Every structure is written in C-alpha cells, then in structure tokens.
Amino acid sequence: MYDHFSQVAMAPFHQHIVSSMEKIRGDRPLIHSITNFVTMNITANALLAIGASPVMAHAIEEVEEMTALSRALVINTGTSDPERVKSMKRAMQKASRCGKPIALDPVGAGATPYRRRVVRELMEAARPTVLCGNASEIRALVDKGAQTRGVDSTVSPLEVLEAARTLSQDLGCVIVVSGKTDLVVAGNTNAQVRNGCAMMGKVSGLGCTATALTAAFMAVEQSAFEAALQAMAVMGVAGEVAAEQARGPGSFHYHFLDALYQLDLEQLKQRLNITKS
C-alpha cells in the first residue's frame, strides 16, 4: 500500500528536500528508465543534474538484470511498440520481486484504445509505487469514456482530484497529477505544489522528467509520497529559477538543467509553495 506524508511542518521540509538531494548526490543511485525516444536526452540529463546515474536499457534480453542492478525503475509509455511493452512488463515484474520502487508514466493514456490497453496491462503486471500523469491521463484511467488530446491535458489537476483519489485507493499507490498546480495524492491525503512557470509547458519532456526525478527521490526516501512531493517541488522551483534567465524554450532547457544542478536550501526557502490536506 501507499505510505502517507509524515506530519512534518513545512519549514523543515525545505531541509528534508536538501537532505534527500545530498543523499542522491552521495549515493548516485542507478535509475533504470524504459522511456520514450522523444525525451530520453532531457530525462537522462536531469537525472545526472540532480546527482543520480541514469541507464536506459529496453532490450528484453537485459531488462531484468538491469532492473536488479538499479535502485528504482521508470516506465514511460510515450513510444510503446509491442516489443517494448514486453520489456516494460518484464522489468516491472522484476522490480516488484526485488522490492524496487516503480514510477509509471502513462503518456497519452486515453488517446487511443491501444495506449489505454497498454497501461492497464502494465498495471496488472506489477503495481506501480507512484503513477505520474497529467490531468487528462489520470482521468482517462478512471473514466473509460474519457479521451485525451494526444499527450496534452485538456483539464486541470484540481478537476481530477477525486479521480486521483479513486485511482490511488484502487491501485494502492501514490498518484502525481502534473499541471499548473501539481497534486500528490495518497488515498484521502493530498498535497498541492504551486511552483513552476508557463515556460515549462513549452519544452517537451518535462512531465517525463518529473517522473524520472520521482524515481531518483524514491531511491533514497522510504516514503513514496514524500519522494513524489519532493520531486515535484524541485521541478517547480527549478522551473521558476530557469524562467528568470531564459529568453525562450531553447535557453529554458539548459537553464533548467543548471537550476537542478545548483538548487540549494535558500532557493527552496524563498520559493516553495506547498499546501497539504
């Protein structure tokens, strides 16, 4: 089952995030990602910037061995052909047997019957520890009649809070809903992260990056809820810092990676905007 956000005052939470980042940078945990071709580069570089060690192996002949070596597994369905789906299932089953946390990103769930079926098959193969998606993707996993517009969301995270709660209870995992306000949901417990910037929606792969960073934090955090909350907080604050220096989406990309690499306690203290209920 999912674990709950510990009852910690928000001020110490800044230090908690920094402590987790220090653990990541000290341990350099191997994060195995079977992710989509479009966003491999930015997710790998984001993991390196935060201090983790990325590996992206999808050949069915080695996914089990690579998963066994890793500290956490990322599964992203953005470019899922049948052979990659087989590798994803095998990796998830291996992670489950080994007690490794799994971050599942159901990219485009609901856009086509094939994508919806793939995500359902993966969730049946092994329960994800955290499921990360935009609001339309989360709604599509609860409402079989809901459709998405490709990989883009047509609704806001707060509109699908009840759907996220239902999905969290049904799957027994943490749900992250990314958007203008990011939601982190575990049953009836939720936190809202109001950091980030509009420019983040202009760069491909930042949703996938959030899922990868969630896996990195899960590699050093016992609580999946806190790991997901820390990852979304770091994403949002790094996005704000990057936006102040960027002139457009291209420069935002590299300023974002720099912000992840340089993120410190003072920036988190000044900027972090989280509420929980």
N, C-alpha and C positions, 0 to 999 in steps of 0.2 A: 504493500500500500504506500501511497504518498506520505511524506512526512511534513509536518507543519512548520511554518515560520516561527522560530523561537521568539518569545516575548522580550525583545530587546529594544531599548529606547533608540530612536533614530540617530541620535548623535553618535553613540558607539558604533552604529552600523557603518559609518564612514570608515572607521578604523578597521572594522571587520572586513570590508572590501579590500583595503590596502593589505591587510594580513593575508588574505587569500591570494592577492596578486604576488605577494612576496613568496608564498608557497609555490605558486605556479612557476615563477622565475627561478626559484631554487631547485625545484624538482624536475622542471622541464618535462612534464608528463607527455607521453606519446598519445596523440589523439588520432584515432583511425577514422577517416571520413570516406564514405562511399557517397559522393556528392555529385552535383550536376556539372557538366562540362562548362557551362556558361560562367560559373562563379568559383571554379577551383582556385584561380590565382588569388583573388581577394580574400577568400576564406583561409587559404594557407598562409598568406602574408599577415593576416590579422592574428592568427594563432601564434605565429612567430613574434609578432609585435608585443603580444601580451606575455610571452615567455614560454609558451608550450611548443611542442615538437609535432608538426603535422605529418601524417603519412596518408596517401590516397591510393589505396590498392583495391581494385574491384574484380580482378581475375578470380574466378571461383576456385581455382587451384590453390590460392593462398589466403583467402579472406579469413578463414578460421585461425590460421597461425598468426596472422597479423592482428586479429582481434584479441587473441590470447596475450600478445605482447603489449597491447595498448592499455591505457588507464580508463579510456572512455571511447564510445562508438558514436559516430554521427551518421545518420541515414537521411539522405535528401532525395526526394523523388522527382526532381525537376526534369531530368532526362533519363527516364526509366524504360529501357527496352527489356524484353523478356529475360535475356541473359543476365543483365544487371540486377533485375528483380530477384533472380535465383541467388545471386551473390549476396544481396541485401538480406534475404531470409536466412541464409546460412550464417552470415555474420551476426545477425541479431540473436539467433538461437545459441550461437557460441557465447556471445556476451552474456546472455541470460544464464547459461550453465556456469559461467565463470564468475558471476556476480558483478559484471562490469555495467556501469550506467550507460543508458542508451538515450540519445537525443534524436527524435524523429521529426523531420520537417516535411509535411505532406504538401509539397508545392503543387498548386493548381488543383487540389482536391475539389471535385465537383465540376471542373471544366469539361471533362469527358467521362463517360462511363468507365473507360479503361483506367484512368487515373484514380477514380473512386475505388474501383476493384483492387488495384494495386495496394493502396493504402490500407484497405481492410485486410487484405492478405498478410501484409506486414505486421499489422497489429495482432493478428491471430497467430503469427509465427512466434512472436515474443512481445511481452508488454513493454512499451517504452517507459523510461523513467520520467522523461519530460517530452511533451509533444508541443512543438513550436510552429505556429502558423499565423497568417493574417486573419482578420475577422471573417472574411468570406470562406476561407478554407475551414476554419473551425465550425462555422455554421453548416457547411456542406457535410461535415462528418456526423452531425447530429440530425439534420433535416435532409432526408434523401432526395427531396424535390428541389433543394436549393442549388443554384448554379453560380459559378464564379466567372469573372471576365478574364480568362487566361490565368495569369499568376497575380493579377491585381485585385485588391479588395474593393468591393462596392458598398461596404457598410463599415461603421466604426467599431473599434473594440468594445466600447461600453454597451453597444447594442446587442452584443452576443455574450454578455456576462453570464446570463442564465444557461445558455448553451454550453459555455465553457465549464460551468459548474457541473452540469449534467455529464459532460464528457469526462471530466476529472473523476467523478464518482463511479461512472460505468467502467472506466479503464483502470482506476486506482493509480493514477499518475498525476503529475503536475502539468498544467496547461499554460502555455505562454501565448498571448494574443498580441501581436505587434501592430503598432499604428501610431497615431498622433499621441495617444495615451496608451502606454503598454500595460497590459494586465498580466499578472502572475496569479494563477488560481490553483488552489488545492482544496477540493470539496467546497465547504462554505467559507473558507478563508481566502482572501484575495488582497493583493497589493497593486497599487497603480503608480506607474512611473511616468511623470510628466516632464521628462527631459527629452532632448533631441531637437531637430530642426527640419524645416521643409526641404532643405537640400538633400536630406537622406533619401527622399523618395525619387531623386533624380539620378541615383547611382545604382546600377544593377548589382544585386548580390548582398545588400546589407542585411536583408532578412535571413539569408543563408549564413551570413557572418554571425548574426546573433545566436543562431543555433549552434554553430561551432564554438563560440565563446562559452555558451552554456555548458557544453561538454567539458571544456577546459576547467571551468569552475567546479563542475561535478567531480572532476578528478581529484580535487583537494578538499572538497566540502562534503560532510556527511549528509547534510540536509539538501535534498534536491530542490526544495522550494527556495531556500536561501541562495543556492548556487544560481538558479534561474534569475532570481531578483538581482543578485549582484551583476550578472552578465548584462541584463537589460539596463541597469543603472550605468554601468561602464560604457555601454554602447551610446546611451543618450548623452552623457556628459562629454564623451569624446567627440560626438557629432557636433555639439554646441561649440566646443573649442575649435574644431576644424572649420566650421562655418564662418567664424570670425576672421579667418585668414584666407579662405578660398575665394576665388573670383568666378568659379563655376564648377560644374560637376567633375571636370578632369582634375583640377587642382584640389577639389574637396577630397577626392580619392586618396591622394598621397598625404594631405594634411590629416586625414582621419587616421591613417596608419601611424603617423608621427604622434598624434594625440594619444592613441592607445599606448604607444611605447613610453611616453613621457608622463602619463597620468599620475597624479600624486594626491596626497591627502588634502592639501589645501584646495585644490580644484574641486574635489568631491564635497568638501565642507561648504564651499561657496555656492555650488550649483545644484546639488542633489535635491530633487523634489519628489518625494515618495509619500504616499498615504497608504494605510492598510486598514482592512476591516474584516 
